[in-house]
Amino acid sequence: MTVLTWIVGSGGLLGSALSKHVQEANRFESPGFNWNAHELLTQQFDEAIKEFQHQAGQEPWCVIWAAGSATTSTDVPATARELSTFKHFTETLRNHAPQGPGIFFLSSSAGGVYAGSSAPPFTDESEPIPLSAYGQLKLDQEQQAKEALKNTCPVIIGRISNLYGPGQNLEKLQGLISRLALSAITKEPITMFVSLDTIRDYIYTDDAAKVILALVEAQQKNAISNAGKNQASTVIIASGQPTSLGYLINMMQDVAHTKIPVAYGNHSSAGAQARDLRLMPTNAKQAETLVNTPLSAGVKNVYLDILNRYQLALSPR
């Protein structure tokens, strides 16, 4: 089945992994967006959505939202702007949706929405309690997608665990595995703002992409056979393997064959970080099949990627 797929945020960590797994002939290639210029961005959204509507026609379609610049340290005004951008996109898509059966997938954050929740491991039925503006943004985006598109297409909310892989943006205050790799290479101390017994779930980008596309494909088949039934579903996309930060540091040291200098400090975002964020993937059997990159292998891939980027930056031009 041919499905015209639009990955919004295709240049990011998750978006680039998704793009690798979607055939080029099935991808909708939108022009670049000016994310920092709101008025211009909304105009670009309008034009791109209308072109997507035209290209999809009456055929099956899918929009995967993998965009976003907010992190756990982002303030309320910035998250409000990001939510406004998302609202405009979903409402414009509602007004100019292709005629064929479609799916909308939203990449959300399990860590963000469950930061204040109790009784881990968290499932898709756990009550989300965000502690930061970032977590609230993700929850608000979930609600916005479900409300705006309830009469347009089925919506899948994917609450994803800590995503990692080659190509992480090191300028953001996130991506611990990438930052550990960089510290191992440069020997500059990495500052930890939370306890080393803090537990997280890590999922490799390619594995997350495979799970997302499998979910979309299954929902697409269901949408075709159940036309008019636009239900929303929430799933947890995770490895299901809890890992402490201390264990992760030791693993990176083994991969890099060096000791990583670790410092300890305070940061305003630390209060929004849960100690225990164990997660239960929604479909455990699917996770076992598709989430198959061992953490040690993924960590090594990230280290080699950072090492290559660092050496290229130092090489004469």
C-alpha positions as CSV (number, residue, x, y, z in Angstrom):
1,M,0.0,0.0,0.0
2,T,1.3,3.4,-1.0
3,V,0.9,6.1,1.6
4,L,2.1,9.6,1.1
5,T,4.0,10.4,4.3
6,W,5.0,13.8,5.6
7,I,7.6,13.9,8.3
8,V,7.5,17.3,9.9
9,G,10.9,17.8,11.5
10,S,12.7,15.4,9.1
11,G,16.0,17.1,9.9
12,G,16.0,16.2,13.6
13,L,17.1,13.2,15.4
14,L,13.9,11.2,15.2
15,G,12.8,12.7,11.9
16,S,16.0,11.8,10.1
17,A,15.7,8.2,11.3
18,L,12.1,8.0,10.1
19,S,13.1,9.4,6.7
20,K,15.6,6.5,6.3
21,H,12.8,4.0,6.7
22,V,10.2,5.6,4.4
23,Q,10.8,5.1,0.7
24,E,11.7,8.3,-1.1
25,A,8.8,7.9,-3.6
26,N,6.4,7.8,-0.7
27,R,7.8,10.9,1.1
28,F,6.3,14.3,0.9
29,E,9.2,16.7,0.6
30,S,8.2,20.1,2.0
31,P,10.4,23.2,1.7
32,G,12.5,24.2,4.7
33,F,10.6,26.1,7.5
34,N,11.7,29.3,9.3
35,W,11.0,28.0,12.8
36,N,12.1,31.2,14.5
37,A,9.9,33.6,12.5
38,H,6.3,32.8,13.6
39,E,4.4,34.8,11.0
40,L,6.5,33.6,8.1
41,L,6.3,30.0,9.5
42,T,2.5,30.0,9.6
43,Q,2.5,31.1,5.9
44,Q,4.9,28.4,5.0
45,F,2.7,25.8,6.9
46,D,-0.4,27.0,4.9
47,E,1.4,26.6,1.6
48,A,2.9,23.2,2.4
49,I,-0.3,21.8,3.8
50,K,-2.2,22.8,0.6
51,E,0.5,21.2,-1.5
52,F,0.3,18.1,0.6
53,Q,-3.4,18.0,0.1
54,H,-3.0,18.3,-3.6
55,Q,-0.3,15.6,-3.9
56,A,-2.2,13.1,-1.7
57,G,-5.5,13.6,-3.5
58,Q,-7.8,10.7,-2.5
59,E,-4.9,8.3,-1.7
60,P,-3.9,7.2,1.9
61,W,-1.8,9.8,3.7
62,C,0.1,10.2,7.0
63,V,1.6,13.2,8.8
64,I,4.2,12.5,11.5
65,W,5.0,15.4,13.7
66,A,8.6,14.9,14.9
67,A,9.4,18.6,15.2
68,G,10.2,20.7,18.3
69,S,13.0,22.6,19.9
70,A,11.9,22.7,23.6
71,T,13.8,20.9,26.3
72,T,13.2,20.4,30.0
73,S,14.9,23.7,30.7
74,T,12.8,25.7,28.2
75,D,10.8,28.5,29.8
76,V,7.0,29.1,29.6
77,P,7.0,31.9,27.0
78,A,9.1,29.7,24.6
79,T,6.9,26.6,25.1
80,A,3.8,28.8,24.6
81,R,5.2,29.9,21.2
82,E,5.9,26.3,20.2
83,L,2.3,25.3,21.2
84,S,0.9,28.2,19.1
85,T,2.9,26.9,16.1
86,F,1.5,23.4,16.6
87,K,-2.0,24.7,17.0
88,H,-1.8,26.5,13.7
89,F,-0.5,23.5,11.9
90,T,-3.2,21.1,13.2
91,E,-6.0,23.5,12.6
92,T,-4.8,24.2,9.0
93,L,-4.4,20.5,8.4
94,R,-8.0,20.0,9.6
95,N,-9.2,22.7,7.2
96,H,-7.2,21.4,4.2
97,A,-6.9,17.6,4.8
98,P,-6.5,15.3,1.8
99,Q,-9.7,13.4,0.9
100,G,-8.2,10.0,1.3
101,P,-7.9,8.0,4.6
102,G,-5.2,9.6,6.8
103,I,-3.3,9.2,10.0
104,F,-1.7,11.9,12.3
105,F,1.2,10.7,14.6
106,L,2.5,13.0,17.3
107,S,5.8,12.3,18.9
108,S,5.4,13.2,22.6
109,S,7.7,12.7,25.6
110,A,7.1,10.0,28.2
111,G,9.7,11.7,30.5
112,G,8.0,15.0,30.2
113,V,4.4,13.9,30.9
114,Y,5.2,11.4,33.6
115,A,7.8,13.4,35.5
116,G,5.5,13.9,38.5
117,S,3.5,10.6,38.2
118,S,3.7,7.9,40.8
119,A,4.0,4.1,40.8
120,P,6.5,3.3,38.0
121,P,6.8,1.5,35.6
122,F,4.5,3.8,33.8
123,T,2.0,2.5,31.2
124,D,-0.2,4.3,28.7
125,E,-2.9,4.2,31.4
126,S,-0.8,6.0,34.0
127,E,-1.9,9.5,34.9
128,P,0.4,12.1,33.3
129,I,1.6,14.7,35.8
130,P,4.2,17.1,34.1
131,L,6.5,19.1,36.3
132,S,8.0,21.4,33.7
133,A,6.8,23.8,31.0
134,Y,8.2,21.2,28.6
135,G,6.1,18.4,30.0
136,Q,3.0,20.6,30.0
137,L,3.7,21.6,26.4
138,K,3.8,17.9,25.4
139,L,0.5,17.2,27.2
140,D,-1.1,20.3,25.6
141,Q,0.1,19.2,22.2
142,E,-1.5,15.8,22.7
143,Q,-4.8,17.4,23.6
144,Q,-4.6,19.8,20.7
145,A,-4.0,17.1,18.2
146,K,-6.9,15.0,19.5
147,E,-9.3,17.9,19.6
148,A,-8.4,19.6,16.3
149,L,-8.3,16.4,14.2
150,K,-11.1,14.4,15.9
151,N,-13.3,14.7,12.8
152,T,-10.4,14.5,10.3
153,C,-8.3,11.3,10.9
154,P,-7.2,8.9,13.6
155,V,-4.5,10.4,15.9
156,I,-1.7,8.3,17.5
157,I,0.1,9.9,20.5
158,G,3.5,8.3,20.9
159,R,5.0,8.9,24.3
160,I,8.6,8.2,23.6
161,S,11.3,7.4,26.2
162,N,14.8,9.0,26.1
163,L,15.7,9.0,22.5
164,Y,19.3,8.6,21.5
165,G,21.4,8.0,18.4
166,P,24.0,9.5,16.1
167,G,23.4,13.1,15.1
168,Q,22.2,14.5,18.4
169,N,22.1,18.3,18.7
170,L,24.8,19.0,21.2
171,E,23.7,22.6,21.6
172,K,20.6,21.5,23.5
173,L,20.9,20.7,27.3
174,Q,19.8,17.1,26.6
175,G,21.1,14.0,24.9
176,L,23.1,12.6,27.9
177,I,24.6,9.8,25.9
178,S,26.0,12.2,23.3
179,R,27.2,14.6,26.0
180,L,29.0,11.7,27.8
181,A,30.6,10.8,24.5
182,L,31.8,14.3,23.9
183,S,33.2,14.5,27.4
184,A,35.1,11.3,26.9
185,I,36.6,12.7,23.8
186,T,37.4,16.3,25.0
187,K,38.1,15.4,28.6
188,E,36.0,18.3,29.6
189,P,33.9,17.6,32.7
190,I,30.3,16.8,32.3
191,T,28.1,18.3,35.0
192,M,25.4,16.0,36.4
193,F,22.4,17.8,37.9
194,V,20.6,14.6,39.2
195,S,21.6,11.6,41.3
196,L,23.5,8.8,39.6
197,D,20.9,6.3,40.7
198,T,18.3,8.1,38.5
199,I,16.6,5.6,36.3
200,R,15.7,6.2,32.6
201,D,14.6,4.2,29.6
202,Y,16.7,4.7,26.5
203,I,15.5,3.8,22.9
204,Y,17.7,4.0,19.8
205,T,16.4,6.3,17.1
206,D,16.2,3.6,14.4
207,D,14.2,1.3,16.7
208,A,11.8,4.1,17.7
209,A,11.3,4.9,14.0
210,K,10.5,1.3,13.2
211,V,7.9,1.1,16.0
212,I,6.3,4.4,14.8
213,L,6.0,3.2,11.2
214,A,4.6,-0.1,12.3
215,L,2.0,1.6,14.4
216,V,1.1,3.9,11.5
217,E,0.9,1.1,9.0
218,A,-1.4,-0.9,11.3
219,Q,-3.6,2.1,12.0
220,Q,-3.7,3.0,8.3
221,K,-5.1,-0.5,7.4
222,N,-7.6,-0.1,10.1
223,A,-8.6,3.4,8.9
224,I,-9.2,2.1,5.4
225,S,-11.5,-0.7,6.6
226,N,-13.2,1.5,9.2
227,A,-13.7,4.8,7.4
228,G,-15.2,7.5,9.5
229,K,-14.1,6.1,12.8
230,N,-11.5,8.6,13.8
231,Q,-10.3,7.4,17.2
232,A,-7.3,8.7,19.2
233,S,-4.9,6.3,20.9
234,T,-1.9,6.8,23.2
235,V,1.1,4.4,23.2
236,I,4.4,4.2,25.0
237,I,7.4,3.7,22.8
238,A,10.3,2.5,24.9
239,S,12.8,-0.3,25.3
240,G,11.4,-1.4,28.6
241,Q,14.9,-1.7,29.9
242,P,15.6,0.6,32.9
243,T,19.1,2.0,33.1
244,S,20.7,4.1,35.9
245,L,22.9,7.1,35.0
246,G,25.8,5.6,36.9
247,Y,25.5,2.4,34.8
248,L,25.4,4.5,31.6
249,I,28.5,6.5,32.6
250,N,30.4,3.2,33.2
251,M,29.2,1.9,29.8
252,M,30.5,4.9,28.0
253,Q,33.8,4.7,29.8
254,D,34.1,1.1,28.6
255,V,33.3,2.0,25.1
256,A,35.7,5.0,25.0
257,H,38.4,3.3,27.0
258,T,38.8,6.4,29.2
259,K,37.5,7.8,32.4
260,I,34.9,10.5,32.0
261,P,35.4,13.6,34.3
262,V,32.1,14.1,36.1
263,A,31.2,17.2,38.1
264,Y,28.0,17.8,40.1
265,G,26.0,20.9,40.1
266,N,22.5,22.5,40.3
267,H,20.2,23.5,37.5
268,S,16.7,24.9,37.6
269,S,15.5,22.0,35.4
270,A,16.6,19.4,38.0
271,G,13.4,19.8,40.0
272,A,11.4,18.6,37.0
273,Q,13.4,15.4,36.7
274,A,11.9,12.2,38.2
275,R,14.2,9.8,40.0
276,D,12.5,6.7,38.5
277,L,11.1,6.8,35.0
278,R,10.7,3.1,34.2
279,L,8.3,2.5,31.3
280,M,6.3,-0.4,30.0
281,P,6.0,-0.4,26.2
282,T,2.4,-0.5,25.1
283,N,3.0,-3.6,22.9
284,A,5.7,-5.6,24.6
285,K,5.8,-8.3,21.9
286,Q,6.3,-5.6,19.2
287,A,9.0,-3.9,21.3
288,E,10.9,-7.2,21.6
289,T,10.8,-7.6,17.8
290,L,11.5,-4.0,16.7
291,V,13.5,-2.6,19.6
292,N,16.6,-4.7,19.1
293,T,19.6,-2.4,19.3
294,P,21.5,-3.3,22.5
295,L,22.3,-0.3,24.6
296,S,26.0,-1.0,24.4
297,A,25.9,-1.1,20.6
298,G,23.9,2.1,20.4
299,V,26.2,3.9,22.8
300,K,29.2,2.8,20.7
301,N,27.5,4.2,17.6
302,V,26.9,7.5,19.3
303,Y,30.5,7.7,20.5
304,L,32.0,6.9,17.1
305,D,29.6,9.6,15.5
306,I,30.7,12.2,18.0
307,L,34.4,11.3,17.6
308,N,34.1,11.6,13.8
309,R,32.3,15.0,14.1
310,Y,34.9,16.2,16.5
311,Q,37.9,15.1,14.4
312,L,36.3,16.7,11.3
313,A,35.9,20.0,13.2
314,L,39.6,20.0,14.1
315,S,40.9,19.0,10.7
316,P,42.4,21.7,8.5
317,R,40.2,23.0,5.6
